[in-house]
Amino acid sequence: MTWTLGELAELLGAVRVNAGAHVIVSDFALDSREVRPGSLFCAIQGASVDGHEFAPAALAQGAVAVLAEKEVPGPHLRVSNLVSALAQAAGTVRQRFPGPVVGITGSNGKTAAKEFAAAALSPAGPVTKSPGNRNTEFSSPLVWLENDLEKSSAVVVELAMRGPNQIAHLASFSRPQVAVITMIGTAHIEMVGSREGIAAAKSEILGPYSGLGEPTRPQTAIFWQEDEFLSTLRSNTSPETAVRTFGFSFDAECQVLGYRAISWDRCAFRARLDGVSFEAELATVGRHQALNAAAAVLAAHSQGVPVLDAAEALAQAELPPMRMEHRLHHGASLLLDTYNASPDSTVAALRTLAELPCDGRRFAVIGEMRELGDFRESGHRQVGKALATSPLEAVLLIGEATEWTRSEAVRAGYPEDRIERVESLDEVREFLDQLEPGDVALLKASRALGLERALENSVS
């Protein structure tokens, strides 16, 4: 979608300064290093970096103007608050969109569920979705500003949570008719202090939305049937919102009946919805991914897509890199799952590793999990308990907090001589270079550790 600076100034409530009204904007850049000719550079005032300082560099790289909160050299659109201006612009565009909007959040699995939902909705027409992890107060509005929504039949957006009121803000302009909460876990628990706090923050997607027009709530809310906080989530919905559930239990409306791994990067699952039984293939692995896909089928079904059509379309979904990504490493298989990590997602990854076919030995490289706050010790010990029951030849741990993981694994029965803590990525690299053809290793850690960098200079 292209805009003129004049059109954007009106949408954003901005003042044009030395910026021609008819100049075309081709895209938005949140980082000066991402600027291309035709970009509008958004100068974000961060905690440690002020994007306004990079305005000259962005303009030199071809940006047509800068979206700024204060005076900068060169053409710019000035607003009093960048976050509010982007939300206002996105909300205006959203109000013009007549099709369904599916909003997805959750402690784990929201990106996968977003990709599956976009695929499941595709039989009804082209779908626009949040690209990559554009799910924050700066990047989420761009879903509405950068895409040609006249060609879309539906929009699927991912809503991130870094604290109270963030999802409420994102929902205020995206205003989803279908709200999906994949699960209430422990990811980012440091921001809200407890799982009850996470449930409250995630429930903000249930409205009421206070954006443009009258406050509204989603028509459909989709929850995990086995979630410990299911009753809490139900209580946060309005009487007008239809609640639908997915899960393995008989009580789930979309019930997953079976799961099997086909290969290192594909799986299949069986499920039943609305009296229709189906089997679907996914371009990833893990029982937890079958749950995410079931939620997606429910979302599509709520918008009139036939069950079998939605299920068949799931095979088209492709997950972004570093989410159970299969890589070969001099004959061994690596499962790279380093985009982020929480106790729940790490335990799920270990279970997936145990269920995959393996001609050799199974290993795991487990890194520290961040943003757990007061749950830092208990979360790492939870992973240690899971390691003790996993069929692993050896485990390598990296990060200070994994000392709790090690002690709990040993206490629960894992052989002490087969679990080691290291301090550097070089040591991880040496460990991986000792793998043999047929072996498999899981790499799982929080994004901040950059565990995937251990593969950069290794032999493959």
C-alpha positions in Angstrom: 0.0 0.0 0.0 1.4 3.4 -0.9 0.5 6.7 0.7 1.4 10.3 0.0 2.9 12.3 2.8 -0.2 14.5 2.8 -2.5 11.5 3.3 -0.3 10.2 6.1 -0.2 13.5 7.8 -4.0 13.6 7.9 -4.2 10.0 9.2 -1.5 10.5 11.8 -2.7 14.0 12.9 0.8 15.2 12.0 2.2 18.5 10.9 4.2 18.4 7.7 7.6 20.2 7.9 9.4 20.7 4.6 7.6 17.5 3.4 5.8 17.7 0.1 2.1 16.6 0.3 2.3 14.6 -2.9 5.6 12.7 -2.1 4.9 8.9 -2.2 5.7 6.7 0.8 6.3 3.0 -0.1 6.9 1.6 3.3 7.7 2.3 7.0 11.1 1.7 8.7 11.4 1.4 12.4 15.3 1.1 12.2 17.5 3.4 10.2 19.3 0.3 8.9 16.1 -0.9 7.3 15.5 2.2 5.4 15.0 1.9 1.6 14.3 4.5 -1.0 10.7 5.7 -0.4 10.6 4.7 3.3 9.1 6.8 6.0 11.5 6.5 8.9 9.8 6.3 12.3 12.1 8.0 14.9 11.4 5.9 18.1 12.5 7.4 21.4 13.8 4.3 23.2 15.1 3.8 26.7 18.7 3.9 25.6 18.6 5.0 21.9 16.8 8.0 20.4 15.8 7.4 16.9 15.7 11.1 16.2 19.5 11.1 16.2 19.4 8.8 13.2 17.1 11.0 11.1 20.0 12.4 8.9 21.3 8.9 8.2 17.8 7.6 7.3 17.3 10.5 4.9 20.7 9.9 3.3 19.7 6.3 2.7 16.6 7.3 0.7 13.9 7.9 3.3 11.4 10.5 1.9 10.7 11.9 5.4 10.9 11.1 9.1 8.0 10.6 11.5 9.2 12.4 14.6 8.1 13.7 17.9 10.4 16.7 17.8 12.2 18.9 15.2 14.8 17.1 13.1 16.8 18.2 10.1 15.1 17.6 6.7 11.5 16.7 5.8 9.4 15.3 8.5 5.9 14.7 9.9 5.8 15.9 13.5 3.4 14.3 16.0 3.2 14.8 19.8 3.2 11.1 20.5 4.4 8.5 18.0 2.6 5.5 19.6 -0.8 7.4 19.7 -0.4 8.7 16.2 0.3 5.2 14.7 -2.6 3.8 16.6 -4.9 6.6 15.3 -3.8 6.0 11.7 -4.2 2.2 12.0 -7.6 2.5 13.7 -8.9 4.7 10.9 -7.8 2.2 8.2 -9.2 -0.7 10.3 -12.5 1.0 10.5 -12.7 1.0 6.7 -12.0 -2.8 6.5 -15.3 -4.8 6.1 -13.9 -8.3 6.5 -13.2 -10.3 9.6 -10.2 -9.7 11.9 -8.7 -12.5 14.0 -6.5 -11.4 16.9 -4.2 -13.9 18.5 -2.3 -13.8 21.7 -1.0 -16.2 24.4 2.1 -17.1 26.4 3.3 -19.5 23.8 2.3 -20.4 20.2 0.8 -17.2 19.1 3.1 -16.8 16.0 2.4 -20.4 14.9 -1.3 -20.0 15.6 -1.3 -16.8 13.5 0.3 -18.6 10.6 -2.1 -21.5 10.8 -5.1 -19.1 11.1 -4.1 -17.2 8.0 -3.8 -20.5 6.1 -7.1 -21.9 7.5 -8.9 -18.7 6.4 -7.4 -18.7 2.9 -10.0 -20.9 1.2 -12.4 -17.9 1.6 -9.9 -15.5 -0.1 -6.6 -13.7 0.3 -5.5 -13.1 3.9 -3.4 -10.3 5.3 -1.4 -11.3 8.4 1.2 -9.7 10.8 4.5 -10.4 9.1 7.2 -12.0 11.3 6.8 -10.8 14.8 5.3 -7.3 14.1 3.2 -7.4 17.2 4.2 -4.3 19.3 2.8 -0.8 19.7 5.2 0.4 17.0 5.1 -2.5 14.5 1.5 -3.7 14.8 -0.1 -0.6 13.3 2.0 -1.1 10.2 0.0 -4.2 9.3 -2.9 -1.7 8.5 -0.7 0.9 6.9 1.5 -1.1 4.6 -0.9 -3.6 3.1 -3.4 -3.2 0.3 -6.5 -4.4 2.3 -8.8 -4.0 -0.6 -7.4 -7.3 -1.9 -7.9 -9.1 1.4 -10.9 -11.0 2.6 -9.6 -11.3 6.3 -6.8 -10.0 8.5 -4.9 -12.0 11.2 -3.0 -10.0 13.8 -0.7 -11.1 16.6 -0.8 -9.1 19.8 2.2 -9.1 22.1 2.2 -8.6 25.9 5.1 -6.9 27.7 2.9 -5.6 30.6 -0.6 -4.4 31.5 -2.6 -2.4 29.0 -0.4 -3.3 26.0 -2.8 -5.8 24.5 -5.7 -3.4 25.3 -3.8 -0.7 23.2 -3.2 -3.1 20.3 -6.8 -4.3 20.4 -8.1 -0.7 20.5 -7.2 -0.2 16.8 -7.2 -3.8 15.5 -10.6 -4.5 17.0 -10.7 -8.3 16.3 -14.0 -10.0 15.8 -12.3 -13.3 16.8 -10.0 -13.4 19.8 -7.7 -16.4 20.3 -5.7 -17.0 23.5 -3.5 -20.0 22.9 -2.5 -20.6 26.6 -1.8 -18.9 29.9 1.8 -19.9 30.7 4.8 -18.1 32.2 6.4 -16.3 29.3 7.2 -12.6 30.2 5.8 -13.3 33.7 8.3 -10.8 35.1 6.2 -8.0 33.6 3.1 -8.8 35.5 4.2 -10.8 38.5 2.1 -13.9 38.3 0.2 -16.2 36.0 -3.0 -14.5 37.3 -1.5 -11.3 36.0 -0.7 -12.9 32.7 -4.3 -14.1 32.4 -5.6 -10.6 33.2 -3.2 -9.1 30.6 -4.1 -11.6 27.9 -7.8 -11.1 28.6 -7.5 -7.5 27.4 -8.0 -9.0 23.9 -11.5 -9.7 25.0 -12.4 -6.0 25.1 -14.2 -3.8 25.3 -12.2 -2.1 22.6 -12.0 1.6 23.1 -10.7 2.7 19.7 -12.6 4.6 17.1 -16.4 4.3 17.3 -18.5 2.6 20.0 -16.7 0.2 22.3 -17.1 -3.4 21.0 -16.1 -6.9 22.0 -15.2 -9.9 19.8 -18.0 -12.0 18.5 -16.0 -15.2 19.2 -13.4 -16.1 21.8 -11.3 -19.2 21.4 -9.5 -20.8 24.4 -7.5 -24.0 25.2 -9.9 -26.4 26.9 -7.2 -27.8 29.3 -5.9 -24.4 30.3 -5.8 -24.0 34.1 -7.2 -20.5 33.6 -10.1 -21.5 31.3 -12.7 -20.5 33.9 -11.0 -17.1 34.4 -10.9 -16.5 30.7 -14.5 -17.4 30.3 -15.5 -15.0 33.1 -13.8 -12.2 31.3 -15.9 -12.6 28.1 -19.2 -10.7 27.6 -22.5 -12.6 27.4 -22.6 -11.6 23.7 -19.3 -13.4 22.9 -19.4 -17.0 21.8 -16.8 -19.1 23.6 -15.3 -22.0 21.7 -12.5 -24.3 22.8 -9.8 -26.6 21.4 -7.8 -29.3 23.1 -7.2 -33.0 23.6 -10.1 -33.6 26.0 -13.6 -34.7 25.1 -15.0 -31.4 26.3 -13.1 -29.5 23.6 -15.3 -28.3 20.7 -12.4 -28.9 18.3 -10.9 -32.1 19.8 -7.4 -33.3 18.8 -7.7 -37.1 18.5 -4.2 -38.1 17.6 -0.7 -36.8 16.6 2.2 -38.3 14.7 5.5 -37.0 13.4 6.0 -37.7 9.7 9.6 -36.3 9.5 11.9 -33.9 11.2 9.9 -31.0 9.8 6.4 -32.3 9.2 3.7 -33.8 11.4 0.0 -34.8 11.1 -2.9 -34.7 13.5 -6.4 -36.0 13.6 -9.3 -33.9 15.1 -13.0 -33.5 15.1 -15.1 -30.3 14.9 -18.8 -29.9 14.4 -19.3 -33.6 13.8 -16.6 -33.6 11.1 -13.4 -35.7 11.5 -10.3 -34.6 9.7 -6.6 -35.1 9.4 -4.2 -32.3 8.6 -0.5 -31.9 7.9 1.7 -29.2 9.3 5.1 -28.0 8.2 6.5 -28.3 11.7 6.5 -30.8 14.6 5.1 -31.0 18.1 1.8 -31.9 19.8 1.6 -28.3 20.9 1.5 -27.3 17.3 -1.5 -29.5 16.7 -3.3 -27.5 19.4 -2.3 -24.2 17.7 -3.6 -25.6 14.4 -6.9 -26.7 16.0 -7.4 -23.2 17.3 -6.8 -21.9 13.8 -9.4 -24.3 12.3 -11.9 -23.0 14.9 -11.2 -19.4 14.0 -11.7 -20.1 10.3 -14.9 -22.2 11.0 -16.3 -19.3 13.0 -16.1 -17.2 9.9 -17.8 -19.7 7.7 -14.9 -21.7 6.2 -15.8 -25.4 6.0 -13.9 -27.6 8.4 -12.3 -29.8 5.7 -11.3 -26.8 3.6 -9.7 -25.1 6.6 -7.9 -28.3 7.6 -6.5 -29.0 4.2 -5.1 -25.4 3.9 -3.1 -25.8 7.1 -0.4 -27.6 5.1 0.4 -24.2 3.3 1.4 -22.5 6.6 5.2 -21.9 7.0 6.6 -20.9 10.4 9.3 -18.2 10.7 12.9 -19.3 11.3 14.2 -20.5 14.7 10.9 -22.1 15.7 11.6 -25.9 15.7 13.6 -25.3 12.6 15.3 -28.4 11.2 18.9 -28.0 10.1 21.5 -30.5 9.1 24.9 -30.4 10.8 27.5 -32.8 9.3 25.0 -35.6 9.1 23.3 -34.9 12.4 19.9 -33.2 12.8 19.4 -30.0 14.8 16.1 -28.6 16.0 16.7 -24.9 16.3 14.1 -23.4 18.6 15.8 -20.3 19.8 13.4 -17.5 19.0 12.3 -17.5 22.6 11.9 -19.8 25.6 9.7 -20.3 28.6 9.3 -23.3 30.9 6.2 -24.4 29.1 7.7 -24.1 25.6 10.9 -25.8 26.6 9.1 -28.8 28.1 7.0 -29.0 25.0 10.2 -28.9 22.8 11.7 -31.7 24.9 8.6 -33.9 24.4 8.7 -33.3 20.7 12.4 -34.3 20.6 11.5 -37.6 22.4 8.7 -38.4 19.9 10.7 -37.8 16.7 12.4 -40.7 14.9 16.1 -41.0 15.6 18.7 -43.4 14.2 21.4 -42.2 16.5 21.5 -40.5 19.9 19.4 -37.6 21.3 20.9 -34.5 22.8 19.7 -31.2 24.1 21.4 -27.8 24.5 19.3 -25.8 26.9 19.9 -22.1 27.6 18.7 -19.8 30.3 15.2 -18.4 30.1 14.7 -14.7 30.7 11.9 -12.5 31.9 10.7 -14.9 34.6 11.1 -12.6 37.6 10.3 -14.3 40.9 9.6 -17.6 38.9 13.2 -17.7 37.7 14.3 -20.6 40.0 11.0 -22.6 39.8 10.9 -22.2 36.0 14.4 -23.5 35.5 13.8 -26.4 38.0 10.6 -27.3 36.0 12.8 -27.8 32.9 15.2 -29.9 35.0 12.4 -32.3 36.0 11.5 -32.7 32.3 15.1 -33.4 31.4 15.2 -36.2 34.0 12.4 -38.1 32.1 13.7 -37.4 28.6 15.6 -40.1 26.6 18.7 -37.9 26.2 22.2 -39.2 25.8 23.6 -35.9 27.2 22.5 -32.4 28.1 24.5 -29.2 27.7 23.3 -26.1 29.7 24.4 -22.5 29.2 23.5 -19.5 31.3 23.8 -18.8 35.1 20.2 -19.8 35.9 20.6 -23.3 34.4 22.4 -24.3 37.6 18.9 -24.8 39.0 18.1 -26.8 35.9 21.1 -29.0 36.5 20.5 -29.6 40.2 16.8 -30.4 39.7 17.6 -32.8 36.8 20.2 -34.7 38.9 17.9 -34.7 42.0 15.2 -36.2 39.8 17.4 -39.0 38.6 19.3 -37.8 35.5 22.9 -39.1 35.5 25.2 -36.3 36.9 28.0 -37.2 34.5 25.8 -36.6 31.4 24.7 -33.1 32.2 27.2 -30.2 31.9 27.1 -26.4 32.3 29.2 -24.2 30.0 29.7 -20.5 29.8 30.4 -19.7 26.1 29.0 -20.3 22.7 32.4 -21.7 21.6 31.8 -24.6 24.0 28.4 -25.1 22.6 29.9 -25.1 19.1 32.5 -27.7 20.2 29.7 -29.9 21.6 27.7 -29.8 18.4 30.8 -30.5 16.2 31.1 -33.8 18.1 27.7 -35.0 16.9 27.6 -38.0 14.5 25.4 -38.8 11.5 22.0 -39.9 12.8 22.2 -38.0 16.0 19.7 -35.2 16.8 20.1 -32.2 19.1 17.6 -29.7 20.3 18.8 -26.1 20.8 16.4 -24.2 23.0 16.9 -20.8 24.8 15.7 -17.3 25.2 16.4 -15.0 22.3 18.8 -12.9 24.3 21.4 -15.7 24.4 21.7 -15.9 20.6 22.3 -19.6 20.8 22.0 -20.0 17.0 25.3 -18.1 16.7 27.0 -21.3 17.9 26.4 -22.6 14.4 27.9 -19.7 12.5 31.5 -21.0 12.2 30.9 -24.7 12.7 31.5 -27.4 10.1 28.4 -28.5 8.3 
